[in-house]
Amino acid sequence: MRALSLWRAALLAALALPALAAADEGMWTFDSPPLKLLQEKYGFTPAREWLDRVRLASVRFNDGGSGSFVSPDGLMITNHHVGLGCIQNISTEQHDYVSEGFLAPSRDKEPACPGYEVNLLMAMEDVTPRVLGAVRAAMSDKEAGDARKAATARIEKECADRTGQRCNVITLYQGAEYQLYTYKKYTDVRLVFAPEQQTAFFGGDPDNFTFPRHDVDICIVRAYENGQPARPPAWLPWTRKGAEDNDLVFVSGNPGSTSRLETMAQLESERDVIQPTALKSLKRRVAVLKAYAARSPENERRARATTFYYENSIKARTGQLQALQDVQAMAAKAAAEKDLRARYGAERGLAGGADPWDTIAAAQKKLDARFAEYRLVELGLARLSNLPGIAGNIVRYVAEKQKPNDVRLEEFRESNLASLENDLYSTAPIYDDLDEVMLADRLKETQEALGADNPVVKAVLAGRTAEQVAHEAVAGTRLKDVAVRKALVAGGRAAVAASTDPMIVLARRIDPLAREVRRFYEEEVDAVQKRAGERIAQVRWKAYGKALPPDATFTLRLAFGLVKGYPAEGTMVPARTTFHGLYDRSDSFRNQPPWNLVPRWAEHKKDLDLDTPLDFVSTADIIGGNSGSPVISRDGEFVGIIFDGNIESLALDYYYTEELARAVSVDARAILEALRKVYGAGAVADELTGR
């Protein structure tokens, strides 16, 4: 009870603060860092050269996660759980590198990570006038949405044609600002080192989103260009002294998404509909995966990565749901919205139109009514992974490619095609039996949720069982062959329409039904809410401008904070752990899973300096997507790597507090100690330290 009271008090205090209070809140864009706040609070103003070097050393792993260049020869470091897909994909029945760990014996033995893409932010440009200028006041919400999308597509294509790089228009401040981000892409990414998953995820799900932690959650890869190690424009020098208590640190990464600027109607929908529905579905998938894994050790290996991701999502979403269920915290959010609505009322001439909060609420009710269908059909059946997803992408690719660029579905715009093709033609292994089990369950879930008479269910199952449809599609498809995928795409709509491949046939049945649900969402929900949200954003923008940070968008941001412990359970949690704590925690649980040590860590205990800091916490503002982000000192040195947040940090999706929420990182000193003394990876450690 005391822990809950502390947490609620901290949240309410944070929500009651003035909007511009000098807390460590903020996932700031690199074009507008909080220089004044940093100087006033910490006496430090990062120079433009410092900011540019940090930006050009920070990368985004396109399948979800962050990382950084840490050597002039293209060496990058991220989390084990970010690199898990690569580690899993290069594993075989004979060599399970997820369990065993991996160390490339030499550079010429570094294996490629199939389908990987890493993005480096090269330039930012304000294109707000071009995007907003495309929308006219007399337009309907749909027309405004179409005009906005068309302008975005034109800007992205012009940029891509001019630079040859990936270009994306990013929406900030709920539509008050639009930025064009230009990325350099690395698609030849190779694995250098990964510890065992048990070492990276010591303590398993019970310790996940908690602190103290004792994990070495790292993965080291290398970017290549033209068959040679890449020469990045910048990299982070490795610390010689680490980060100590109360040191100011920075986090440069790609937080996925936050909802701090959303309305109460949207947050209540998250609480009552979206999160409970997603949790139910995730738990179902984990049960299916565990049943599959129980059949054999090889099945367990094949299902391990996906199971890990789903279980991690369950714990994260559970914490987020609990934050939304906090009555007092939500009341404070409602009070803040009431104040903003009063400001809007006083400035109605600026905003104009109907009450935007009411408009958003009405659209949200429409989504709530069809959310199960939208999630299961458009976000589910139309976008599954592996074979069903490949088929769905091929069916849509050939249809969208024939359309003008500015009216295509967003993921099929010219600016996104190269990344889509990189994924579509990936040589990552596909396991037929696992695909069949997962597809059958998705079909059954859709049937159970929507009913046997639903048009989608009727069209997809056509009188057969979910198991029959899944078996026929997986057993008869040739899409595991990348050459077959390429031939279908090259053949265009005619080839896809004529194909008798059962997975393509299934995708053809799903596509028109999924498109209708997507049309509903984009025209009747998204376009309406964006238009109304822009009116709210105008008022907020006039009041605060860039003095407040925007919500996260899985683009590069800079956060900051102190290395600092926090109160919990009537005591204090220290800011760091050491290797002493790792061995003590294992001993306390009698070396039983998930607190068991792999053999090499037991064997090398005598070689380690057990006083070495292992993990630490800071008040930096992070969220999912920040995994793998470098933690950087005032001197611009790599002092650690984000891999988690504590349980209190799960509320950061919706509101920030620095009293209890903490970002959790692996200490740079622990990484070197492990590489040299446990893994015999001295050459990698030498490259990190510039020796």
Order of alpha helices (4+ residues) and beta strands (2+ residues): alpha-alpha-alpha-beta-beta-beta-alpha-alpha-beta-beta-alpha-alpha-beta-beta-beta-alpha-alpha-beta-beta-beta-alpha-alpha-alpha-alpha-alpha-alpha-alpha-alpha-alpha-alpha-alpha-alpha-alpha-alpha-beta-beta-beta-beta-alpha-alpha-beta-beta-beta-beta-alpha-alpha
